[in-house]
Amino acid sequence: MTTGRRAWLATVLSAALLAACDSKAPPPPIPGTSTTTSTDPAQQAPKVTHPLDDKEFLADPCRSLTTPQLTALGLTEPLKNRGDDSFESKVGCGYRVPDPETDLLAYVNYYPETTTGLDEVYADRPPTPSPTWTATVIDGYPAVTIAPGDDRTRCHVNVGTSDDTYFEITYYYFDWNDWDGRDTCAAATSIAAAVLANMKAAN
């Protein structure tokens, strides 16, 4: 996992754990940052039963969503290789949400250098249950939803497409003060489901 991505995850998880603990008690440790695959089942993602080939989407990440899907999801202005830079995604597509009152952004990010798939996200699973890190399933594929504590202006949904690959949806308000109560995790999940539908069709 990239340094930038690990740093963000560590910040999110540590903040959530600190809030959950008494101020006088030390917070539980954050999982290690080793890039080796963990042998702890809790730190390993479920196997992907029906792997999807994402090569066509790596070559053209803005193919991740069709024009009708963009309309249905309220997205516009797809920009190739404009993944979320803070997570050092080298392949991605960025979108805007055309809301005149807010500055909303969405990204589809791919990590072609990853060889352990969603295990990379599970490596940073908190040692105790946390509302900021939720294992889930989207249309039959293992996924993880990550939201930074009480801040609901940003959400990340990671989806395993094979045991070696995954993609990430980021949905957030550029200016946190603009948040209007929108469920960013629900929005990110809807985008992830649409991307999966396209991958299934391509396979």
C-alpha positions as CSV (number, residue, x, y, z in Angstrom):
1,M,0.0,0.0,0.0
2,T,1.3,3.5,-0.8
3,T,2.6,5.7,1.9
4,G,0.0,8.4,1.4
5,R,-2.8,5.9,1.6
6,R,-1.5,4.3,4.7
7,A,-1.0,7.6,6.4
8,W,-4.6,8.6,5.7
9,L,-6.0,5.3,7.0
10,A,-3.9,5.5,10.1
11,T,-5.2,9.0,10.8
12,V,-8.8,8.0,10.3
13,L,-8.6,4.9,12.4
14,S,-6.6,6.4,15.2
15,A,-9.0,9.3,15.4
16,A,-12.0,7.0,15.7
17,L,-10.3,4.8,18.3
18,L,-9.4,7.8,20.4
19,A,-12.9,9.1,20.3
20,A,-14.2,5.7,21.4
21,C,-11.8,5.4,24.4
22,D,-11.7,7.3,27.7
23,S,-9.4,10.3,27.4
24,K,-7.2,8.9,30.1
25,A,-6.8,5.5,28.5
26,P,-4.3,4.8,25.7
27,P,-5.9,4.0,22.3
28,P,-5.6,0.5,20.9
29,P,-2.7,0.0,18.5
30,I,-3.2,0.6,14.8
31,P,-2.4,-2.4,12.6
32,G,1.1,-2.6,11.3
33,T,2.1,-1.2,8.0
34,S,4.0,-4.2,6.6
35,T,3.4,-4.8,2.9
36,T,3.6,-8.6,3.4
37,T,0.3,-10.6,3.4
38,S,-0.9,-11.2,6.9
39,T,-1.6,-14.8,8.1
40,D,-4.3,-13.5,10.5
41,P,-7.7,-14.3,8.9
42,A,-9.1,-11.1,10.4
43,Q,-6.6,-9.2,8.2
44,Q,-7.4,-11.0,5.0
45,A,-10.3,-10.2,2.6
46,P,-12.8,-12.8,1.5
47,K,-11.9,-14.7,-1.7
48,V,-13.5,-13.4,-4.9
49,T,-15.6,-16.2,-6.3
50,H,-16.0,-14.8,-9.8
51,P,-12.9,-12.7,-10.7
52,L,-13.2,-9.9,-13.1
53,D,-10.6,-8.8,-15.6
54,D,-10.0,-5.0,-15.2
55,K,-7.3,-4.5,-17.9
56,E,-9.7,-2.7,-20.2
57,F,-10.6,-0.3,-17.4
58,L,-6.9,0.3,-16.5
59,A,-6.3,1.3,-20.1
60,D,-9.3,3.7,-20.1
61,P,-10.4,4.4,-16.5
62,C,-13.2,6.7,-17.6
63,R,-14.8,3.7,-19.2
64,S,-15.7,2.8,-15.7
65,L,-19.1,4.6,-16.0
66,T,-21.3,4.9,-19.1
67,T,-23.0,8.2,-20.1
68,P,-26.4,7.0,-18.9
69,Q,-24.9,6.0,-15.6
70,L,-23.3,9.4,-15.2
71,T,-26.7,11.0,-15.7
72,A,-28.4,8.6,-13.3
73,L,-25.6,9.2,-10.6
74,G,-25.5,12.9,-11.1
75,L,-21.9,13.0,-12.3
76,T,-20.2,15.0,-15.1
77,E,-16.8,16.0,-16.6
78,P,-15.0,12.7,-16.6
79,L,-11.2,13.3,-16.6
80,K,-8.8,10.4,-17.4
81,N,-6.0,9.8,-15.0
82,R,-7.4,12.2,-12.5
83,G,-7.7,9.8,-9.6
84,D,-7.6,11.0,-6.0
85,D,-4.0,12.3,-5.9
86,S,-4.0,12.1,-2.1
87,F,-4.1,8.4,-2.4
88,E,-1.4,8.3,-5.1
89,S,-3.6,6.5,-7.6
90,K,-1.8,6.3,-10.9
91,V,-4.9,5.2,-12.8
92,G,-8.3,6.8,-12.3
93,C,-11.1,9.0,-13.5
94,G,-12.4,12.1,-11.7
95,Y,-15.9,13.5,-11.9
96,R,-17.8,16.5,-10.6
97,V,-21.2,16.6,-9.1
98,P,-22.9,19.7,-10.8
99,D,-24.4,21.2,-7.7
100,P,-24.2,25.0,-7.8
101,E,-24.3,25.2,-4.0
102,T,-21.5,22.8,-3.2
103,D,-18.2,21.5,-4.6
104,L,-18.7,17.7,-4.7
105,L,-16.1,15.4,-6.3
106,A,-16.1,11.7,-7.1
107,Y,-13.2,9.4,-8.2
108,V,-12.8,5.9,-9.5
109,N,-9.3,4.8,-8.5
110,Y,-7.3,1.8,-9.6
111,Y,-4.1,0.4,-8.1
112,P,-2.4,-1.7,-10.8
113,E,0.8,-2.1,-8.8
114,T,-1.2,-4.0,-6.1
115,T,-0.8,-7.8,-6.1
116,T,-2.8,-8.6,-3.0
117,G,-6.1,-7.1,-3.9
118,L,-8.5,-6.2,-1.1
119,D,-6.0,-7.7,1.4
120,E,-4.2,-4.4,1.1
121,V,-7.2,-2.7,2.7
122,Y,-7.8,-5.4,5.2
123,A,-4.2,-5.0,6.4
124,D,-5.4,-1.8,8.1
125,R,-8.5,-3.2,9.6
126,P,-8.9,-1.9,13.2
127,P,-8.3,-4.4,16.0
128,T,-11.7,-3.7,17.4
129,P,-15.0,-3.0,15.6
130,S,-15.2,0.5,14.3
131,P,-17.9,2.5,12.6
132,T,-15.2,4.0,10.3
133,W,-14.3,0.6,8.8
134,T,-17.1,-1.7,7.6
135,A,-16.7,-5.0,5.6
136,T,-19.6,-5.5,3.2
137,V,-20.6,-7.1,-0.1
138,I,-21.6,-5.2,-3.2
139,D,-23.3,-7.3,-5.9
140,G,-21.5,-10.4,-4.8
141,Y,-18.1,-8.9,-4.4
142,P,-16.3,-8.2,-1.1
143,A,-16.0,-4.6,-0.3
144,V,-14.9,-2.2,2.5
145,T,-16.5,1.1,3.4
146,I,-14.2,3.6,5.1
147,A,-15.5,6.9,6.5
148,P,-13.5,9.2,8.7
149,G,-15.2,9.1,12.1
150,D,-18.0,11.6,12.7
151,D,-17.1,13.5,9.5
152,R,-19.7,12.4,6.9
153,T,-18.4,14.7,4.2
154,R,-16.1,11.9,2.7
155,C,-16.5,8.2,2.1
156,H,-14.3,5.6,0.4
157,V,-15.6,2.3,-0.9
158,N,-13.1,-0.4,-1.9
159,V,-14.2,-3.4,-4.0
160,G,-12.2,-6.6,-4.7
161,T,-12.5,-7.7,-8.3
162,S,-10.2,-10.6,-7.9
163,D,-7.9,-11.9,-5.2
164,D,-5.2,-9.7,-6.8
165,T,-7.1,-6.5,-7.8
166,Y,-9.5,-3.9,-6.4
167,F,-10.8,-0.5,-7.2
168,E,-11.8,2.4,-4.9
169,I,-14.6,4.9,-5.1
170,T,-14.0,8.2,-3.4
171,Y,-16.9,10.6,-2.9
172,Y,-16.4,13.8,-1.0
173,Y,-17.1,17.5,-0.5
174,F,-14.0,19.6,-1.5
175,D,-15.1,22.2,1.1
176,W,-16.3,20.4,4.3
177,N,-18.4,23.4,5.2
178,D,-20.6,22.7,2.2
179,W,-21.9,19.4,3.5
180,D,-25.7,19.4,3.2
181,G,-26.4,16.1,5.0
182,R,-25.9,13.9,1.9
183,D,-25.0,10.3,2.6
184,T,-21.6,10.1,0.9
185,C,-21.2,6.4,1.6
186,A,-24.5,5.6,-0.1
187,A,-23.4,7.7,-3.1
188,A,-20.0,6.0,-3.3
189,T,-21.7,2.5,-3.0
190,S,-24.0,3.4,-5.9
191,I,-21.1,4.4,-8.0
192,A,-19.2,1.2,-7.1
193,A,-22.2,-0.9,-8.1
194,A,-22.3,0.8,-11.5
195,V,-18.6,0.2,-12.1
196,L,-19.1,-3.5,-11.2
197,A,-22.0,-3.8,-13.6
198,N,-19.8,-2.5,-16.4
199,M,-16.9,-4.8,-15.5
200,K,-19.3,-7.8,-15.5
201,A,-20.6,-6.8,-19.0
202,A,-17.0,-6.5,-20.3
203,N,-16.1,-9.9,-19.0
